[in-house]
Structures are given as C-alpha cells and as structure tokens.
Amino acid sequence: MPTLTKRVQVLLEPPQFARLEEIAKARKSSVGALIREAVGKEYFRTDRKERLAAVERMAAMTLPVADWEQMERESIGGSALD
C-alpha cells in the first residue's frame, strides 16, 4: 500500500457519514478507504471512451501476419524459414 501523506478535510451531513460508516463496517474497511476508492473510481479511471479509442487504434494497425500454418509452426518452435 502506498504511503498516505496528504490530508483532505471533507464535511458531511450526519446521515451521509452514518451511511458511510455502515458501508465501511460491512466491508471491514474504513470511511477513509471508501472515500479513496470512490475518488479513484470517479477521477482516475480509464473511461470507456478512452478504452474504445485504444481498441480502435489497435484494430486499425497494419501488422505483418503470416498464414495460419506458418504461424503455427513458429509458435511451436520452428522458424519462419523452415
């Protein structure tokens, strides 16, 4: 686990905090850990659009590919020159 060195103060309404405490207890976690997890999911995730764009870039690549028999030979230890 990374060393936590920065502190943030967030004021919550009592019902919000009580609900977070319930969730944390059920998960055997802390309220702070829940909040760190939520921040990570909301602000530091790779969103769907970025992932889709990456897949589209990969699909658009033109890469040298041999026929199936040659690729199979190479994958089981033969060389491309066999």
N, C-alpha and C positions, 0 to 999 in steps of 0.2 A: 504494500500500500504506500502511495506517495506521502511524503511529509506534508502535513497541512500547516501552512504558515500565514495565511491571510484570513482575517476575520471580517464578517459582514453582520450587521445587526438589522434584523427584519422584525417589524412589529406586526403581530397578527391579532385578530379578534379572538377572544377566548374560545368560541366554538371551533374556529379553524384550528387553533393549536390543540384543543382537546381531540379533534378528529385525527390530526397528525400523530398525536401520542398513541391513539388506539391502533392506527395502522402500523406504526413503528413497533409497538408491543407484539402485534400479531406476526410481524415479520422477524421478530427478535433482532431489531435494529434500533437505531436512534433517530430522533427527529432530524438531527443534522444530516445523517446519512440519507434520509429520504429526500431532503431538500437538495443535497448534492446530486443525487441520482436524477431528480426532476430537472435540475439545471442542465445536466449533461445531456439528457434526452431531448430537451427543448432547444438548446442553443449550440450544442456541439456534435450533433448527429450529422451524418451524411444524409441529406434528404433524398427523397425518391427521384426528384428531377435530376439531381447530380448523378445518382447511380444509373439511371436510364441513359443519360448522356454518355457516361463512360461505356456502357454496353454498346451503344450505337457507334461510338468511335472504334471500339474493338471489332465490331461486325463489319465496319467499312474498310478495315485493313486488308491490303492485298499481300498475302504471305505465300511463300513458295510451299506447295504441298504436293507430295508425290502421290502416285496411285496407291490404292489400299495395299496391294501385295508388297510393294516396296516398303511402305511404312511398317507393315507387319514384320518383314524381315529385319529391318533396322531396329525395331523395338525389342526383338528377341536376341539381339547380339550381332547380327550381321552388319555389314557396312553398305553404304549406298552404292558401292562399286561392285558388289557381288553379282 
